[in-house]
Amino acid sequence: NVRIAHFDTGILPDHPMLPDNMLENLQRSFSHDDNNTNDASDRGNNVINGIGHGTSTVSILAGKKKKYPDYKFHDFLGGAPYAEIIPVRIARSVVLLATSAFVEAVDYILGLPEKHQCDIITMSMGGLPTRAWANAVNRAYDKGVFISCASGDNTGGLPTVNTIYP
């Protein structure tokens, strides 16, 4: 199986579209507003993106099988429905203002025992580039871990028209 660490704002644990192959025993939170590091639940942030961003992106990534008889549809929603997913919460918002949570999350994934090692890290959030982030990305590359990140969106030129890192 392909194993993917999904870095985002967390997950809504009871959401009906969460992937079937969620490795909840390996979930972690590196968001510094959390007391429970073993829980990647979404705590929300209504100022920037509200609750559910991580759940939405992981559902697009891996989804699950759904039946919609009105549309004669009974198949998987999500690009990699058989992948094993490790949810990793790194912030309350998709805009990363601190650098340490991403670095700590990469180091956690790279430090997993061989039987739990990931092939891919995905992330649909970003921020300003830092040397610490670049070093973390390079460590993952050196271990053969592929990192796929969103390039960033903007509305009316905000927060930026530039591609965000990583």
DSSP file (Angstrom, degrees, kcal/mol; ACC not computed):
  #  RESIDUE AA STRUCTURE BP1 BP2  ACC     N-H-->O    O-->H-N    N-H-->O    O-->H-N    TCO  KAPPA ALPHA  PHI   PSI    X-CA   Y-CA   Z-CA
    1    1 A N              0   0    0      0, 0.0     2,-0.4     0, 0.0    82,-0.1   0.000 360.0 360.0 360.0 148.4    0.0    0.0    0.0
    2    2 A V        -     0   0    0     80,-0.1    82,-2.9   116,-0.0     2,-0.5  -0.735 360.0-152.6 -82.7 134.9    1.0    3.6   -0.6
    3    3 A R  E     -a   84   0A   0     -2,-0.4   116,-2.6    80,-0.2   117,-1.6  -0.954  11.4-170.1-115.6 129.5    1.1    5.5    2.7
    4    4 A I  E     -ab  85 120A   0     80,-3.3    82,-2.9    -2,-0.5     2,-0.6  -0.970  16.3-149.3-123.7 127.8    0.5    9.3    2.7
    5    5 A A  E     -ab  86 121A   0    115,-2.8   117,-2.8    -2,-0.4     2,-0.7  -0.862  18.4-154.9 -90.8 124.3    1.0   11.8    5.5
    6    6 A H  E     -ab  87 122A   0     80,-2.7    82,-2.6    -2,-0.6     2,-0.5  -0.872   5.7-163.2-108.1 104.6   -1.6   14.5    5.1
    7    7 A F  E     +ab  88 123A   0    115,-3.0   117,-0.9    -2,-0.7     2,-0.2  -0.745  38.6 107.7 -88.0 125.8   -0.5   17.8    6.6
    8    8 A D  E    S-a   89   0A   0     80,-2.3    82,-2.7    -2,-0.5    83,-0.8  -0.847  82.9 -55.7-167.2-156.6   -3.4   20.3    7.1
    9    9 A T  S    S-     0   0    0      1,-0.3    34,-0.6    -2,-0.2    35,-0.4   0.365  89.4 -96.8 -85.2   4.1   -5.7   21.9    9.7
   10   10 A G        -     0   0    0     78,-0.3    -1,-0.3    32,-0.2     2,-0.3  -0.505  41.1 -81.6 107.6-178.5   -6.8   18.6   11.0
   11   11 A I  B     -f   41   0B   0     29,-2.1    31,-2.6    43,-0.2    42,-0.1  -0.879  23.1-121.4-125.5 155.0   -9.8   16.3   10.4
   12   12 A L    >   -     0   0    0     -2,-0.3     3,-2.3    29,-0.2     6,-0.1  -0.876  31.5-148.0 -92.8 105.4  -13.4   16.1   11.6
   13   13 A P  T 3  S+     0   0    0      0, 0.0    -1,-0.1     0, 0.0     5,-0.0   0.714  89.6  41.9 -54.9 -29.7  -13.3   12.6   13.1
   14   14 A D  T 3  S+     0   0    0     -3,-0.1    -2,-0.0     3,-0.0     0, 0.0   0.259  79.6 132.9-102.3  13.0  -16.9   11.7   12.3
   15   15 A H    X   -     0   0    0     -3,-2.3     3,-1.4     1,-0.1    -4,-0.0  -0.434  57.4-135.4 -68.3 135.1  -17.1   13.1    8.8
   16   16 A P  T 3  S+     0   0    0      0, 0.0    -1,-0.1     0, 0.0    -2,-0.0   0.614  98.9  56.0 -69.3 -11.7  -18.7   10.6    6.4
   17   17 A M  T 3  S+     0   0    0      2,-0.0    45,-0.1    46,-0.0     3,-0.1   0.385  73.3 123.8-101.9   4.7  -16.1   11.3    3.6
   18   18 A L  S <  S-     0   0    0     -3,-1.4     4,-0.1    -6,-0.1    41,-0.1  -0.379  74.3 -94.0 -62.7 143.4  -13.0   10.5    5.6
   19   19 A P    >   -     0   0    0      0, 0.0     3,-0.7     0, 0.0    45,-0.2  -0.186  22.4-130.9 -58.3 148.6  -10.9    7.7    3.9
   20   20 A D  T 3  S+     0   0    0     43,-0.6     2,-0.3    61,-0.3    44,-0.1   0.805 103.7  58.5 -68.0 -29.7  -11.5    4.2    5.0
   21   21 A N  T 3  S+     0   0    0     62,-0.3    64,-2.5    60,-0.3     2,-0.5  -0.217  70.9 147.5 -99.7  43.6   -7.7    3.6    5.4
   22   22 A M  B <   -c   85   0A   0     -3,-0.7     2,-1.5    -2,-0.3    64,-0.2  -0.674  42.8-146.0 -79.5 125.4   -7.1    6.4    8.0
   23   23 A L    >   +     0   0    0     62,-3.6     3,-1.8    -2,-0.5     4,-0.4  -0.618  27.9 169.5 -93.1  77.3   -4.3    5.4   10.3
   24   24 A E  G >   +     0   0    0     -2,-1.5     3,-0.9     1,-0.3    -1,-0.2   0.764  68.9  66.7 -64.3 -26.4   -5.7    7.1   13.4
   25   25 A N  G 3  S+     0   0    0      1,-0.2    -1,-0.3    -3,-0.2    -2,-0.1   0.700 106.3  43.2 -68.4 -17.0   -3.2    5.4   15.7
   26   26 A L  G <  S+     0   0    0     -3,-1.8    -1,-0.2     2,-0.1    -2,-0.2   0.418  85.8 123.8-105.6  -1.1   -0.4    7.4   14.0
   27   27 A Q    <   -     0   0    0     -3,-0.9     2,-0.3    -4,-0.4    61,-0.2  -0.244  37.5-179.9 -60.9 148.4   -2.2   10.8   13.8
   28   28 A R  E     -d   88   0A   0     59,-1.6    61,-2.7    10,-0.1     2,-0.4  -0.978  24.4-143.5-146.5 158.6   -0.5   13.7   15.4
   29   29 A S  E     +d   89   0A   0      8,-2.3    61,-0.2    -2,-0.3    10,-0.1  -0.996  17.4 171.0-124.3 127.8   -0.9   17.4   16.0
   30   30 A F        +     0   0    0     59,-3.6     2,-0.4    -2,-0.4    60,-0.2   0.206  41.9 122.8-113.8   9.6    2.0   19.8   15.8
   31   31 A S    >   -     0   0    0     58,-0.6     3,-1.8     1,-0.1    60,-0.2  -0.606  64.5-136.8 -72.1 128.8   -0.1   22.9   16.1
   32   32 A H  T 3  S+     0   0    0     -2,-0.4    -1,-0.1     1,-0.3    59,-0.0   0.422  97.3  68.9 -75.6   4.7    1.2   24.8   19.1
   33   33 A D  T 3  S+     0   0    0      2,-0.0     2,-0.3     0, 0.0    -1,-0.3   0.334  85.1  93.7 -98.0   6.6   -2.4   25.5   20.3
   34   34 A D    <   -     0   0    0     -3,-1.8     3,-0.1     1,-0.1    -5,-0.0  -0.769  49.8-171.6-103.7 143.5   -3.0   21.9   21.1
   35   35 A N  S    S+     0   0    0     -2,-0.3     2,-0.8     1,-0.2    -1,-0.1   0.681  81.8  62.9 -95.4 -25.8   -2.6   20.1   24.4
   36   36 A N    >   -     0   0    0      1,-0.1     3,-1.2     3,-0.1    -1,-0.2  -0.841  58.6-179.0-105.7 100.1   -3.2   16.6   22.9
   37   37 A T  T 3  S+     0   0    0     -2,-0.8    -8,-2.3     1,-0.3    -1,-0.1   0.626  79.1  63.8 -73.5 -12.0   -0.5   15.8   20.3
   38   38 A N  T 3  S+     0   0    0    -10,-0.2     2,-0.5     1,-0.1    -1,-0.3   0.203  90.9  76.7 -94.5  15.7   -2.0   12.4   19.5
   39   39 A D    <   -     0   0    0     -3,-1.2    -3,-0.1   -10,-0.1    -1,-0.1  -0.959  51.6-175.8-132.6 113.9   -5.2   14.0   18.2
   40   40 A A        +     0   0    0     -2,-0.5   -29,-2.1   -16,-0.1    50,-0.1   0.083  35.2 145.7 -94.6  23.0   -5.3   15.6   14.7
   41   41 A S  B     -f   11   0B   0    -31,-0.3     2,-0.3     1,-0.1   -29,-0.2  -0.330  57.0-108.0 -63.3 142.2   -8.9   16.8   15.1
   42   42 A D        -     0   0    0    -31,-2.6   -32,-0.2     1,-0.1    -1,-0.1  -0.564  30.7-175.4 -71.3 126.4   -9.7   20.1   13.4
   43   43 A R        -     0   0    0    -34,-0.6    -1,-0.1    -2,-0.3     8,-0.1   0.524  36.9-136.3 -99.9 -10.6  -10.2   22.9   15.9
   44   44 A G        -     0   0    0    -35,-0.4     2,-0.2     6,-0.2     7,-0.2   0.257  16.6-142.3  77.2 159.1  -11.2   25.5   13.3
   45   45 A N     >> -     0   0    0      1,-0.0     5,-3.1     2,-0.0     4,-1.2  -0.670   8.2-170.6-159.3  97.2  -10.3   29.1   12.7
   46   46 A N  T  45S+     0   0    0      1,-0.2    -2,-0.0     3,-0.2     5,-0.0   0.626  78.6  69.6 -70.9 -12.8  -13.2   31.2   11.5
   47   47 A V  T  45S+     0   0    0      2,-0.1    -1,-0.2     1,-0.0    46,-0.0   0.938 117.7   9.1 -71.6 -45.9  -11.0   34.2   10.7
   48   48 A I  T  45S-     0   0    0     -3,-0.5    -2,-0.2    44,-0.1    45,-0.1   0.881 141.3 -11.4-106.6 -50.6   -9.1   32.7    7.8
   49   49 A N  T  <5S-     0   0    0     -4,-1.2    -3,-0.2    43,-0.2     4,-0.1   0.468  79.2-137.9-136.4  -1.4  -10.6   29.4    6.6
   50   50 A G    > < -     0   0    0     -5,-3.1     3,-0.5     2,-0.1     2,-0.3  -0.082  46.7 -41.3  68.7-174.9  -13.1   28.1    9.1
   51   51 A I  T 3  S+     0   0    0      1,-0.2   -41,-0.1    -7,-0.2    41,-0.0  -0.619 112.5  41.5 -89.7 145.9  -13.4   24.5   10.1
   52   52 A G  T 3>  +     0   0    0     -2,-0.3     4,-2.6   -43,-0.1     5,-0.2   0.387  64.5 120.2 108.1  -3.3  -13.2   21.6    7.7
   53   53 A H  H <> S+     0   0    0     -3,-0.5     4,-2.5     1,-0.2     5,-0.2   0.943  82.1  44.9 -60.1 -48.2  -10.3   22.5    5.3
   54   54 A G  H  > S+     0   0    0      1,-0.2     4,-2.2     2,-0.2    -1,-0.2   0.872 113.2  50.9 -63.9 -37.6   -8.2   19.4    6.3
   55   55 A T  H  > S+     0   0    0      2,-0.2     4,-1.8     1,-0.2    -1,-0.2   0.909 111.1  49.3 -65.1 -42.4  -11.3   17.1    6.0
   56   56 A S  H  X S+     0   0    0     -4,-2.6     4,-1.9     1,-0.2    -2,-0.2   0.935 113.1  45.2 -62.9 -47.0  -12.1   18.5    2.6
   57   57 A T  H  X S+     0   0    0     -4,-2.5     4,-1.9     1,-0.2    -2,-0.2   0.880 113.1  49.0 -70.1 -36.5   -8.6   18.1    1.2
   58   58 A V  H  X>S+     0   0    0     -4,-2.2     4,-2.9     2,-0.2     5,-1.0   0.836 109.7  53.7 -71.4 -29.6   -8.1   14.5    2.6
   59   59 A S  H  <5S+     0   0    0     -4,-1.8    -2,-0.2     3,-0.2    -1,-0.2   0.876 109.7  47.0 -69.4 -37.1  -11.5   13.6    1.1
   60   60 A I  H  <5S+     0   0    0     -4,-1.9    19,-2.3    -5,-0.2    -2,-0.2   0.874 115.0  48.9 -67.5 -37.2  -10.4   14.8   -2.3
   61   61 A L  H  <5S-     0   0    0     -4,-1.9    19,-3.1    17,-0.3    -2,-0.2   0.952 139.9  -8.3 -66.5 -51.5   -7.1   12.9   -1.8
   62   62 A A  T  <5S+     0   0    0     -4,-2.9    -3,-0.2    17,-0.2   -42,-0.2   0.655  82.0 164.3-128.0 -24.9   -8.5    9.5   -0.7
   63   63 A G      < -     0   0    0     -5,-1.0   -43,-0.6   -44,-0.1     2,-0.3   0.230  33.5-106.9  39.2-157.1  -12.3    9.8   -0.1
   64   64 A K        -     0   0    0     13,-0.4    13,-1.8   -45,-0.2     2,-0.3  -0.954  36.2 -71.3-157.0 173.2  -14.4    6.7    0.1
   65   65 A K  E     +G   76   0C   0     -2,-0.3     2,-0.3    11,-0.2    11,-0.3  -0.554  52.5 179.6 -76.3 131.1  -17.0    4.8   -1.9
   66   66 A K  E     -G   75   0C   0      9,-2.7     9,-1.5    -2,-0.3     2,-0.5  -0.953  21.1-142.3-133.0 151.4  -20.3    6.5   -2.2
   67   67 A K  E     +G   74   0C   0     -2,-0.3     7,-0.2     7,-0.2     9,-0.0  -0.966  17.4 174.3-118.0 124.6  -23.6    5.6   -3.8
   68   68 A Y  E > > -G   73   0C   0      5,-3.5     5,-1.9    -2,-0.5     3,-1.6  -0.802   5.1-177.3-126.2  86.7  -25.7    8.3   -5.5
   69   69 A P  G > 5S+     0   0    0      0, 0.0     3,-1.3     0, 0.0    -1,-0.1   0.829  79.4  62.8 -57.9 -35.3  -28.6    6.5   -7.2
   70   70 A D  G 3 5S+     0   0    0      1,-0.3    -2,-0.0     2,-0.1     0, 0.0   0.798 113.5  35.8 -60.5 -26.7  -30.1    9.7   -8.6
   71   71 A Y  G < 5S-     0   0    0     -3,-1.6    -1,-0.3     2,-0.2     3,-0.1   0.321 110.7-119.3-106.8   6.3  -26.9   10.1  -10.6
   72   72 A K  T < 5 +     0   0    0     -3,-1.3     2,-0.5    -4,-0.4    -2,-0.1   0.912  67.6 143.0  53.8  44.9  -26.3    6.3  -11.3
   73   73 A F  E   < +G   68   0C   0     -5,-1.9    -5,-3.5     2,-0.0    -1,-0.2  -0.966  20.4 154.4-120.6 128.7  -23.0    6.7   -9.4
   74   74 A H  E     +G   67   0C   0     -2,-0.5     2,-0.3    -7,-0.2    -7,-0.2  -0.644  42.9  94.1-149.6  87.8  -21.5    4.1   -7.1
   75   75 A D  E    S-G   66   0C   0     -9,-1.5    -9,-2.7    -2,-0.2     2,-0.3  -0.885  74.8 -58.4-159.3-175.8  -17.8    4.5   -6.9
   76   76 A F  E     -G   65   0C   0     -2,-0.3     2,-0.5   -11,-0.3   -11,-0.2  -0.566  34.4-153.6 -81.4 141.2  -14.9    6.1   -5.1
   77   77 A L        +     0   0    0    -13,-1.8   -13,-0.4    -2,-0.3     2,-0.1  -0.961  64.0  51.2-107.2 131.4  -14.6    9.8   -4.6
   78   78 A G  S    S-     0   0    0     -2,-0.5   -17,-0.3   -15,-0.2   -16,-0.2  -0.162  85.9-101.1 114.0 147.9  -11.0   10.9   -4.1
   79   79 A G  S    S+     0   0    0    -19,-2.3   -17,-0.2     1,-0.2   -18,-0.2   0.778 111.0  27.4 -75.8 -29.5   -7.9   10.3   -6.1
   80   80 A A    >   +     0   0    0    -19,-3.1     3,-1.5   -20,-0.2    -1,-0.2  -0.552  64.5 164.1-133.8  68.2   -6.2    7.5   -4.0
   81   81 A P  T 3  S+     0   0    0      0, 0.0   -60,-0.3     0, 0.0   -61,-0.3   0.687  76.7  50.6 -66.4 -17.9   -9.0    5.6   -2.2
   82   82 A Y  T 3  S+     0   0    0    -62,-0.1   -80,-0.1     2,-0.1   -20,-0.1   0.521  85.9 109.6 -96.4  -5.1   -6.7    2.6   -1.4
   83   83 A A  S <  S-     0   0    0     -3,-1.5     2,-0.4   -82,-0.1   -62,-0.3  -0.360  71.8-121.4 -68.7 148.3   -3.9    4.7    0.1
   84   84 A E  E     -a    3   0A   0    -82,-2.9   -80,-3.3   -64,-0.1     2,-0.5  -0.790  31.7-152.4 -87.8 134.2   -3.3    4.6    3.9
   85   85 A I  E     -ac   4  22A   0    -64,-2.5   -62,-3.6    -2,-0.4   -80,-0.2  -0.922  16.4-164.7-118.5 130.3   -3.5    8.1    5.3
   86   86 A I  E     -a    5   0A   0    -82,-2.9   -80,-2.7    -2,-0.5     2,-0.4  -0.947  21.7-143.8-107.6 110.1   -1.8    9.5    8.4
   87   87 A P  E     -a    6   0A   0      0, 0.0   -59,-1.6     0, 0.0     2,-0.5  -0.602  19.7-176.1 -77.0 131.2   -3.6   12.8    9.4
   88   88 A V  E     -ad   7  28A   0    -82,-2.6   -80,-2.3    -2,-0.4     2,-0.5  -0.970  13.1-153.6-131.4 116.2   -1.2   15.4   10.7
   89   89 A R  E     +ad   8  29A   0    -61,-2.7   -59,-3.6    -2,-0.5   -58,-0.6  -0.777  23.0 163.5 -90.4 124.7   -2.5   18.7   12.0
   90   90 A I        -     0   0    0    -82,-2.7     2,-0.3    -2,-0.5   -58,-0.3   0.491  61.0  -1.5-119.4  -6.1    0.1   21.5   11.8
   91   91 A A        -     0   0    0    -83,-0.8    -1,-0.3   -60,-0.2   -60,-0.1  -0.984  55.7-119.0-170.5 165.9   -2.0   24.7   12.2
   92   92 A R  S    S+     0   0    0     -2,-0.3     2,-0.3     3,-0.1   -43,-0.2   0.626 100.4  42.0 -84.0 -16.6   -5.5   26.2   12.7
   93   93 A S  S    S-     0   0    0      2,-0.2    -3,-0.1   -85,-0.1   -47,-0.0  -0.886  80.1-123.2-131.8 156.8   -5.2   28.1    9.4
   94   94 A V  S    S+     0   0    0     -2,-0.3    32,-2.0    31,-0.1     2,-0.8   0.616  96.5  82.5 -75.3 -11.6   -4.0   27.3    5.9
   95   95 A V  E    S-h  126   0D   0     30,-0.2     2,-0.7    32,-0.0    32,-0.2  -0.854  75.8-150.7 -94.9 113.3   -1.6   30.3    6.3
   96   96 A L  E     +h  127   0D   0     30,-2.9    32,-0.6    -2,-0.8    -2,-0.1  -0.751  26.2 166.3 -89.9 113.6    1.5   29.1    8.1
   97   97 A L        +     0   0    0     -2,-0.7     2,-0.3    30,-0.1    -1,-0.2   0.708  64.4  57.4 -97.6 -25.0    3.0   32.0   10.1
   98   98 A A        -     0   0    0      1,-0.1     4,-0.3    29,-0.0     0, 0.0  -0.805  66.0-155.4-105.3 150.0    5.3   29.8   12.2
   99   99 A T  S  > S+     0   0    0     -2,-0.3     4,-1.5     1,-0.1     3,-0.3   0.722  77.1  74.1 -95.5 -22.9    7.9   27.5   10.8
  100  100 A S  H  > S+     0   0    0      1,-0.2     4,-3.0     2,-0.2     5,-0.2   0.834  86.5  59.5 -69.6 -34.6    8.4   24.9   13.5
  101  101 A A  H  > S+     0   0    0      1,-0.2     4,-2.3     2,-0.2    -1,-0.2   0.915 107.3  46.9 -62.6 -43.0    5.2   22.9   13.2
  102  102 A F  H  > S+     0   0    0     -4,-0.3     4,-2.5    -3,-0.3    -1,-0.2   0.931 114.7  47.0 -62.1 -45.5    5.9   21.9    9.6
  103  103 A V  H  X S+     0   0    0     -4,-1.5     4,-2.6     1,-0.2    -2,-0.2   0.925 112.7  48.9 -63.0 -45.7    9.5   21.0   10.4
  104  104 A E  H  X S+     0   0    0     -4,-3.0     4,-2.2     1,-0.2    -1,-0.2   0.890 111.6  50.4 -61.5 -39.5    8.4   19.0   13.5
  105  105 A A  H  X S+     0   0    0     -4,-2.3     4,-2.4    -5,-0.2    -2,-0.2   0.912 110.5  48.3 -66.8 -42.8    5.7   17.2   11.4
  106  106 A V  H  X S+     0   0    0     -4,-2.5     4,-2.8     1,-0.2     5,-0.2   0.936 112.1  49.6 -61.5 -45.5    8.2   16.2    8.7
  107  107 A D  H  X S+     0   0    0     -4,-2.6     4,-1.5     1,-0.2    -2,-0.2   0.880 109.6  52.2 -62.4 -37.5   10.7   15.0   11.3
  108  108 A Y  H  < S+     0   0    0     -4,-2.2     4,-0.4     2,-0.2     3,-0.2   0.951 112.1  45.1 -60.8 -49.5    7.9   12.9   12.9
  109  109 A I  H >< S+     0   0    0     -4,-2.4     3,-1.1     1,-0.2     9,-0.4   0.913 114.0  48.4 -63.0 -43.5    7.0   11.3    9.6
  110  110 A L  H 3< S+     0   0    0     -4,-2.8    -1,-0.2     1,-0.2    -2,-0.2   0.759 110.1  54.2 -68.7 -23.4   10.6   10.6    8.7
  111  111 A G  T 3< S+     0   0    0     -4,-1.5    -1,-0.2    -3,-0.2    -2,-0.2   0.436  79.8 118.6 -91.0   0.1   11.3    9.1   12.1
  112  112 A L  S <  S-     0   0    0     -3,-1.1     5,-0.1    -4,-0.4     6,-0.0  -0.314  77.5 -92.8 -63.9 149.3    8.5    6.6   12.0
  113  113 A P    >>  -     0   0    0      0, 0.0     3,-2.4     0, 0.0     4,-0.5  -0.215  42.7-101.5 -58.1 156.3    9.5    2.9   12.2
  114  114 A E  G >4 S+     0   0    0      1,-0.3     3,-1.1     2,-0.2    -2,-0.1   0.826 121.2  59.0 -51.5 -39.1   10.1    1.2    8.9
  115  115 A K  G 34 S+     0   0    0      1,-0.2    -1,-0.3     0, 0.0    -3,-0.0   0.675 113.7  38.8 -68.1 -15.1    6.7   -0.6    9.0
  116  116 A H  G <4 S+     0   0    0     -3,-2.4    -1,-0.2     2,-0.1    -2,-0.2   0.314  84.5 136.2-113.4   5.9    4.9    2.8    9.2
  117  117 A Q    <<  -     0   0    0     -3,-1.1     2,-0.2    -4,-0.5  -114,-0.1  -0.212  48.1-128.6 -63.2 146.5    7.1    4.9    6.8
  118  118 A C        -     0   0    0     -9,-0.4  -114,-0.2     1,-0.1     3,-0.1  -0.624  15.4-162.3 -95.8 151.2    5.4    7.1    4.3
  119  119 A D  S    S+     0   0    0   -116,-2.6    27,-2.5     1,-0.3     2,-0.3   0.711  78.8  25.8 -94.2 -30.1    5.9    7.4    0.6
  120  120 A I  E     -be   4 146A   0   -117,-1.6  -115,-2.8    25,-0.2     2,-0.4  -0.976  55.7-157.8-140.5 144.4    4.3   10.8    0.2
  121  121 A I  E     -be   5 147A   0     25,-2.7    27,-2.9    -2,-0.3     2,-0.3  -0.997  18.8-168.9-117.4 129.6    3.6   14.0    2.2
  122  122 A T  E     +be   6 148A   0   -117,-2.8  -115,-3.0    -2,-0.4     2,-0.3  -0.897   7.7 175.8-115.9 151.0    0.7   16.2    1.0
  123  123 A M  E     -be   7 149A   0     25,-1.8    27,-2.1    -2,-0.3  -115,-0.2  -0.936  21.3-169.2-155.7 128.9   -0.1   19.7    2.2
  124  124 A S  S    S+     0   0    0   -117,-0.9     2,-0.3    -2,-0.3    25,-0.1  -0.407  71.7  63.8-114.1  54.1   -2.7   22.2    1.0
  125  125 A M        +     0   0    0     25,-0.1     2,-0.3    -2,-0.1    25,-0.2  -0.941  56.2 165.2-160.0 170.0   -1.3   25.2    2.9
  126  126 A G  E     -h   95   0D   0    -32,-2.0   -30,-2.9    -2,-0.3     2,-0.2  -0.970  11.9-172.6-173.7-172.6    1.8   27.2    3.0
  127  127 A G  E     -hI  96 165D   0     38,-2.4    38,-2.2    -2,-0.3   -30,-0.1  -0.826  51.7 -28.1-169.2-154.8    3.7   30.3    4.0
  128  128 A L        -     0   0    0    -32,-0.6    36,-0.1    -2,-0.2     2,-0.0  -0.603  69.7-104.3 -81.9 140.8    6.9   32.2    3.5
  129  129 A P        -     0   0    0      0, 0.0     2,-0.3     0, 0.0    -1,-0.1  -0.350  42.1-179.0 -66.8 142.4   10.0   30.1    2.7
  130  130 A T     >  -     0   0    0      1,-0.1     4,-2.3   -31,-0.1     5,-0.2  -0.944  40.1-117.6-135.6 159.6   12.5   29.5    5.5
  131  131 A R  H  > S+     0   0    0     -2,-0.3     4,-2.7     1,-0.2     5,-0.2   0.878 115.9  56.8 -62.8 -37.6   15.8   27.7    5.7
  132  132 A A  H  > S+     0   0    0      2,-0.2     4,-2.1     1,-0.2    -1,-0.2   0.908 108.4  46.4 -62.1 -41.7   14.3   25.3    8.3
  133  133 A W  H  > S+     0   0    0      2,-0.2     4,-2.8     1,-0.2     5,-0.2   0.930 112.0  50.7 -65.4 -44.8   11.5   24.4    5.8
  134  134 A A  H  X S+     0   0    0     -4,-2.3     4,-2.4     1,-0.2    -2,-0.2   0.909 110.5  49.4 -59.9 -42.0   14.0   23.9    3.0
  135  135 A N  H  X S+     0   0    0     -4,-2.7     4,-2.2     2,-0.2    -1,-0.2   0.899 111.1  49.5 -64.4 -40.0   16.1   21.7    5.2
  136  136 A A  H  X S+     0   0    0     -4,-2.1     4,-2.1     2,-0.2    -2,-0.2   0.922 111.3  48.8 -64.1 -44.1   13.1   19.6    6.2
  137  137 A V  H  X S+     0   0    0     -4,-2.8     4,-2.5     1,-0.2    -2,-0.2   0.912 111.4  50.4 -61.5 -42.2   12.0   19.2    2.5
  138  138 A N  H  X S+     0   0    0     -4,-2.4     4,-2.6    -5,-0.2    -1,-0.2   0.875 107.5  53.2 -65.0 -37.4   15.6   18.2    1.6
  139  139 A R  H  X S+     0   0    0     -4,-2.2     4,-1.3     2,-0.2    -1,-0.2   0.915 110.5  47.8 -62.4 -42.4   15.6   15.6    4.4
  140  140 A A  H ><>S+     0   0    0     -4,-2.1     5,-2.7     2,-0.2     3,-0.5   0.939 111.2  50.3 -63.4 -46.2   12.4   14.1    3.1
  141  141 A Y  H ><5S+     0   0    0     -4,-2.5     3,-1.7     1,-0.2    -2,-0.2   0.918 107.5  54.0 -56.9 -45.3   13.8   14.0   -0.5
  142  142 A D  H 3<5S+     0   0    0     -4,-2.6    -1,-0.2     1,-0.3    -2,-0.2   0.787 109.0  49.1 -62.2 -27.3   17.0   12.3    0.8
  143  143 A K  T <<5S-     0   0    0     -4,-1.3    -1,-0.3    -3,-0.5    -2,-0.2   0.403 121.8-107.6 -91.6   2.4   14.8    9.6    2.3
  144  144 A G  T < 5 +     0   0    0     -3,-1.7     2,-0.6    -4,-0.3    -3,-0.2   0.692  69.6 146.0  82.7  18.9   12.8    9.1   -0.9
  145  145 A V      < -     0   0    0     -5,-2.7     2,-0.3    -6,-0.2    -1,-0.3  -0.811  41.6-141.4 -94.1 123.9    9.6   10.8    0.4
  146  146 A F  E     -e  120   0A   0    -27,-2.5   -25,-2.7    -2,-0.6     2,-0.5  -0.668  12.7-155.9 -83.1 134.7    7.7   12.7   -2.3
  147  147 A I  E     -e  121   0A   0     -2,-0.3     2,-0.5   -27,-0.2   -25,-0.2  -0.962   9.7-174.3-116.1 127.2    6.1   16.0   -1.1
  148  148 A S  E     +e  122   0A   0    -27,-2.9   -25,-1.8    -2,-0.5     2,-0.3  -0.982  10.9 175.2-121.5 123.5    3.1   17.4   -3.0
  149  149 A C  E     -e  123   0A   0     -2,-0.5   -25,-0.2   -27,-0.2     2,-0.1  -0.920  34.1-106.0-129.0 152.0    1.8   20.9   -2.0
  150  150 A A        -     0   0    0    -27,-2.1   -25,-0.1    -2,-0.3     3,-0.1  -0.396  24.6-136.0 -66.8 152.0   -0.8   23.3   -3.2
  151  151 A S        -     0   0    0      1,-0.2    13,-1.8    12,-0.1    -1,-0.1   0.621  52.0-101.5 -88.8 -13.2    0.6   26.3   -5.0
  152  152 A G        -     0   0    0     11,-0.2     2,-0.3     2,-0.0    -1,-0.2   0.105  27.8-129.4 105.9 142.8   -1.7   28.7   -3.2
  153  153 A D        -     0   0    0     -3,-0.1     2,-0.3    10,-0.0     7,-0.3  -0.791  17.4-164.9-117.6 162.5   -4.9   30.6   -4.1
  154  154 A N        -     0   0    0     -2,-0.3     2,-0.5     5,-0.1     7,-0.1  -0.992  13.4-150.1-146.3 156.4   -5.8   34.2   -3.8
  155  155 A T  B >  S-J  158   0E   0      3,-2.8     3,-1.6    -2,-0.3    -2,-0.0  -0.982  88.8 -13.8-125.5 116.7   -8.9   36.3   -3.9
  156  156 A G  T 3  S-     0   0    0     -2,-0.5    -1,-0.1     1,-0.3     5,-0.1   0.806 129.8 -55.2  61.9  28.4   -8.5   39.8   -5.2
  157  157 A G  T 3  S+     0   0    0      1,-0.3    -1,-0.3     3,-0.2     4,-0.2   0.471 100.4 157.8  84.2   1.7   -4.7   39.4   -4.9
  158  158 A L  B <   +J  155   0E   0     -3,-1.6    -3,-2.8     1,-0.2    -1,-0.3  -0.888  59.8   8.0-111.0 143.3   -4.9   38.5   -1.2
  159  159 A P  S    S-     0   0    0      0, 0.0     2,-0.3     0, 0.0    -1,-0.2  -0.966 135.2 -43.6 -74.5 -22.4   -3.1   37.1    0.7
  160  160 A T        -     0   0    0     -7,-0.3    -3,-0.2     2,-0.1    -2,-0.1  -0.977  29.7-137.5-161.6 157.5   -0.6   37.2   -2.2
  161  161 A V  S    S+     0   0    0     -2,-0.3     2,-0.2    -4,-0.2    -3,-0.1   0.474  81.4  94.5 -93.2  -4.8   -0.5   36.7   -6.0
  162  162 A N  S    S-     0   0    0     -5,-0.1     2,-0.3     1,-0.1    -2,-0.1  -0.494  89.4 -98.6 -85.2 154.4    2.8   34.9   -5.6
  163  163 A T        -     0   0    0     -2,-0.2   -11,-0.2     1,-0.1     2,-0.2  -0.553  44.7-135.7 -68.0 134.3    3.2   31.1   -5.3
  164  164 A I        -     0   0    0    -13,-1.8   -36,-0.2    -2,-0.3    -1,-0.1  -0.518  31.7 -66.5 -94.7 164.7    3.6   30.2   -1.7
  165  165 A Y  B      I  127   0D   0    -38,-2.2   -38,-2.4     1,-0.3   -15,-0.1  -0.691 360.0 360.0-100.5 150.0    6.1   27.8   -0.1
  166  166 A P              0   0    0      0, 0.0    -1,-0.3     0, 0.0   -17,-0.2  -0.988 360.0 360.0 -87.7 360.0    6.8   24.9   -0.1
